């Protein structure tokens, strides 16, 4: 059984089958998203730039939070504060 999903903004279509390698499907989907983002930016006169950010340490996150440089959604702020409270009590 083969399922296919066409993306009109993408040159490549993604084909899923029982024997299809999932990693290849994910890679093609990422390529499709990239092409769609490039087209979106081109149509609106924007520049598409893909960047990779390094992972922040807990100390860096706490410092940014205290200085109000970052803000969390309410549910994540609660989890963050709980995590910091538990970490400090150790």
C-alpha positions in Angstrom: 0.0 0.0 0.0 1.5 3.4 -1.0 0.3 6.7 0.2 1.5 9.9 -1.4 1.0 13.5 -0.5 1.6 16.2 -3.1 2.9 19.6 -2.1 2.1 22.2 -4.9 4.9 24.5 -3.8 7.5 21.7 -3.7 9.2 20.0 -6.7 9.4 16.7 -4.9 6.5 14.7 -3.6 6.7 12.5 -0.6 5.9 8.9 -1.0 5.3 6.7 2.0 5.2 2.9 1.8 5.7 0.1 4.3 9.2 -0.5 3.0 10.1 3.2 2.6 13.0 4.5 4.7 11.5 7.0 7.2 14.7 9.0 7.3 14.5 9.7 3.6 10.9 10.8 3.9 11.8 13.2 6.7 14.6 14.6 4.7 12.4 15.1 1.6 9.8 16.8 3.8 12.5 19.2 5.2 13.6 20.0 1.7 10.0 20.7 0.7 9.6 23.1 3.7 12.8 24.8 2.7 11.6 25.3 -0.8 8.3 26.7 0.4 10.0 29.1 2.8 12.3 30.3 0.0 9.4 30.9 -2.3 7.4 32.7 0.4 10.3 35.0 1.1 11.0 35.6 -2.6 7.3 36.6 -3.3 7.4 39.1 -0.4 10.9 40.6 -1.1 12.4 39.0 2.0 15.8 37.2 2.4 15.6 33.6 3.4 18.4 32.6 5.8 18.7 29.3 7.6 20.7 29.6 10.9 21.5 27.1 13.6 21.6 28.1 17.2 23.7 26.5 19.9 22.0 25.1 23.0 21.9 27.3 26.0 23.0 26.1 29.4 20.6 26.3 32.4 22.8 29.1 33.8 22.5 31.1 30.6 18.8 30.6 30.6 18.4 31.8 34.2 20.6 34.8 33.5 18.5 35.7 30.4 15.3 35.2 32.4 16.4 37.4 35.3 17.4 40.2 32.9 14.0 39.9 31.1 15.8 39.1 27.9 13.6 36.0 27.3 10.0 35.3 28.3 8.2 32.0 28.5 4.6 31.1 27.9 2.7 30.7 31.2 2.8 26.9 31.1 6.5 26.8 30.3 7.4 29.5 32.8 5.8 27.4 35.6 7.8 24.4 34.5 11.0 26.5 34.3 10.6 28.0 37.7 9.8 24.5 39.2 12.9 23.1 37.5 15.1 25.9 38.9 13.6 25.5 42.4 14.3 21.7 42.3 17.8 22.2 41.0 18.7 24.8 43.6 17.4 22.6 46.4 19.8 19.8 45.4 
